């Protein structure tokens, strides 16, 4: 005797009952999640307010200590110095705490993203975002090398040049946004190495609007050669700095959110000094670009405003990059000499 054919409607109803049971579990899990989220928000507000109050009191204490320090007896000077060191250490601890708390966006992020909370709440999420930022810089640098080489030696078209400059504008704009988000999440990026990306964005935007003509053609090959060299040096920096940062983080000598930069910092002294000649050559090439553009601006046939507007950013980039790097090198030499005298 054959079994009766299955009832399609009965199967659907049984599946629906299973789904209903699962849905009740999902609702309960979501209810608990909402409660924990409210608790988390309250804890975040309490932590933020407590840190703000304590930082204000620390500032008041630092002012009192500064005023009374000259009149302290010699036996109290060591205790005052110890207190000052503890206060500085406390400021660093607050910085690490605030990296896990929501904070208001700065002016730039507010203009670009609005009042969106960009603070990542876990170490894994922060490190993953930082790692993705590093890969983004590395991959785009390789692409820029290829495109600048193609524009320099294979194509002589204002259209391809415009596409290259548009890519530079997008690249530097993206870097400034990502770096602002990383700063909100605890990355300690030095001021100039952030600001010079804004200057580079402005420079690339002006280059994008520069119409084809005699002045443009006189500067074109020099600019593309410089872009090719700069991207090559940046590739070297990203490659070697990533390995150096990995070793220093493993030894506990660097913060987990430290980033590679298009320059030289004190932590690169051990193992990366071979990059200095490449960096200084690139800095002086920026000065050469600025002087070339200023000479072109004096030409009677020069009618484009872009010539001077490109010259000033190149000069600013040279001054910022050269003197920032020089200051780091001078500080390291000074600290080494001071250390050898103590020994």
N, C-alpha and C positions, 0 to 999 in steps of 0.2 A: 504494500500500500504506500503510495507516494505521500510525502509530507506536504501540507498546504503551503502555497506560495507565501513568501514574506510580505508583511503588510508595510508598505512604504510610509504611511502616516504614523504607524506605531513606532517605527524606527526613529522618525523625526521627533516624536514626542519624548521618547527615551533620551535622545541626544539633548533635547532642550532641558530636560530635568537635570542632566549632568552639568550642562552649562549654567543652570540656575544655582546649583550648589557651589560651583567654582566662582560664580559672580558674587555670591554672599561672602566668600572668603576674600575676594578682591576688595569688596567694599569695606570689610573690617580692617584689612591691611592699609587701605587708603586713609581710613579714619585715624588709625594710629600714626600714619605718616604726617597727616595734617596737624595732629596734636604735637608731635615731636618737632615739626617745623615751627610751630608757634613758640614752643619752648626754646628752640635754637635762636629764633629772632630776639626773644627777650634776653637770652644770655649774651648775644652779640651786642645788644644795646647797653646792657650792664657793663660788659667789658670795655666797650668804647668810652662810656662816660667815666668809668673808674680810671682808665688810662689817661684821659684828658685832664681829670682833676689832679692826678699825681704828677703829670708832666708840668702842669701849671705851678704846683708847689715846688717841684724841682727847680724850675726857673727862678722862683722867688728865693729859694735857698741858695742857688748859685750866685745871685746878686748880693745877698747878705754876706756870703763867704768872700766874694771878691772885694767888698768894701772893707771888711774887717781884717783881711789877710795881711795888709802892710803893717798893721799895729800889733800883730801876734808876736809873742816871744819866740825865740828860736826853738825852744823845746816843743812848741805847739805846731811848728811849721810842717813837720812830718805827718802829724795827724790830719792837718788840713789838706795836705797833698793826697793822703790816702782817701779822705772823704771825697775829694774831687775826682779821683780815679773811679771810685765806686759809683758816683753819679754818672760819669761817662759810660760806664758799663751798663748801668740801668737804662740809659737812653738807647743803647744797642739792643737790649732785651725788649724794650718797647717796640722798636722797629720790627723785630722778628714777630712779635705778637700781632702787630697791626697788619702784617702781611696776610693773616688769616681772618681779618675782620673787614666787613664792607666799609668802603670809604667813598666820599664824594669824588667824582671824576674831576680832573683838572680842566682848565679852560679848553685845551685842544680836544681832549676826548669828549667834553660836553658839546662842543661845536660839531664834532663828527658823528658821535653816537647818541648824544642826548644823555639823559640821566639814567643810564643803564648800569647796573652793578656788574663790574667785570672782575671782581675778586673771586678766584678759584679757591675752594674750601679745603682741598686735600693736597698733600705733598705730591701724590702721583699725578694729579691733574696739572699742577703747576709745572712739574718737571716735564710732563708730556708736551705742554704748550711751549715751554722753553726749547725742548728738543726739536719740535716742529719748526720753530722760528729759525734755529740754526740750520736745519736742512733746507728751509726756504731760501736763506741767504746763499748757501752753497750751490744749490741747483740753479738759482737765478744768475749767480756769478758766472757759472759755466756757460749758460745761454748767452749772457752779455758778451763773453769772450768770442763766441762763435759769430754772433751777429755783427759785432764791431769789426771783426776780421773780414767778414763778407762785405760789409759796406766799404771798408778801406781798400780791399784788393780785388773784389769781384764785381761790385755794383757801383755805379756813379750816378745815383738817382736821388733827387730830393725826396721822393716818396719813401724809399727805403730808409733814408736818413731820418725822416719824420717818424716812421714806425719805430726806429731805434730810440729816438728821443722820447717818444710817448711811452715806450717800455721803461725808460729810466725814470720818468715822472711817476708812473704807477708803482715802480719798485721802491723808490724812496718814500713816496706817500704811505705805502703799505708798511715799510719799516718804521716810520714815525708812529703809526697807529699801534703796531704790535709792541714796540718798545714802551709806549705809554702804558699799555695793558700790563706788560711785564714789570714795570716800575710799581704799578699798583699792587702787584703780587710779590713784591719783596726783592726784585732785582736791583742791584746797586750799580747802575750805569752812571759813569761820570758825565758831568754836564756838557762838556764840549762834544763828546762822542755821540750825544743825542742831538745837540743843536746843529752839528755840521750836516746832518741828514736833512734838516729843514733848508739849509743853505743850498744843498745839492738839489733838492726838489725845485727851488726857485730857479737855479741855474739851468736845470734840464727843461723847465717850462719855457724859459726865455729862448733857449736853443731851438725848441720846438716851433716857436713863432717866427724865427729868423728866416726871412724869405731868401730864395735862391738869388744869387747875384755875385758880383766880383768880390766883395768883402767876404761873403760866405765861403766862396771857393778858395780864397786865400787861407782861410783858417780851417777848412773842413778836414784836410788830411792830418793836420797837427792834432786836432781834437779827437779824431777817431783813433789815431795812434796812441794818444794819451789814455783814452777810454779802454783800449785793449790792454795797455800796460797796467792801468789801475785795477782792472778786473783780475788780471793775472796775479798781482800782488795780494789782492783781497782773497783770492783762492788759496794762496800760500798761507795767509794769516789764519783763515778759517780752519784749514786742514791741520796746521801745527798747533794752533791755540786750543782746538778741541781736545787733542791728545794731552796737551799740557794741563788743561783744566781738569780733565778726567783723573790724571795722576794726583794733582793737588787736592781734589775733593776726596779721593780715596785716603789721603794722608790727613785729612781734616784741616787743611790749610786754606781752603777756599770755600765760599758759600755755595750751596747747591744751585742757587739761582744766578750765579755769575755768568756773564755772556762773553762771547768773542766780540772784538771790536776792530774797526778799521784803523787801528793805531797801536801805540805801545803803552803798556801799563806796567806798574812795578812788579807784579807777579810774573811777568814774562822774562824777567832778568835772567833767571836760570833756565837756559836751554833755548831761548828764542832771540838772543842778541844778534844772531846771524841775519835776522830780518831787518835790522836797523838800516844798513846801506840801501836796501830796496825802498824802505819808507822815505828816507831823506831824499833819494833821487826823485821819487814821486812828488814830494813836497816842492822841490825846486822846479820840477816840471810845471806844477801849478803856477808858480811865480812866473815862469817863462810864458805860459799861456796868457797870464794877466798883462805882462809887458807887451806881448804881441798884439793883443786886443787894443791896448792903449795907443800903440803906434798906428794901428789900422784906423782908430777913431780920429787921428790927426790927418788922415789922408783927405784931400779935397773932394774925392769922389765918394767918400763915405756919407751915406744918407740915413742908414739904419740906426735906430736907437738901441737895437739889441747888442751892438758892438760894445758900448760902454757898460750896459747892464749885465753883460757876461764877464767883463773885465773885473768889475768890483767883487763879485762872488768868488772868482778864482783867487784874487788877492786875499780876501778874507779867509778862504780855505787854507791858503799857504800859511798865513800868519797864525791861525788857530792850530793847525796840525803841527807846524814846525815848532812853535814855542811850547805847546803842550808836551810833545815828545821830548824836547830839550829839557823841560823842567823835570820830567820823570827821570831822565838819564842823570841829570845833575843831582837830584835827590838821592839816587842810588849810590853814586860815587861818594857823596857826602856822608851817607850812612855807613858805607863800607870803611871810609877813612876814620870815622868816629869810632867804629867798632874795633878797628885795628889798633887805635890809640889806647882803648880800654884794655885790650889784651896785652 
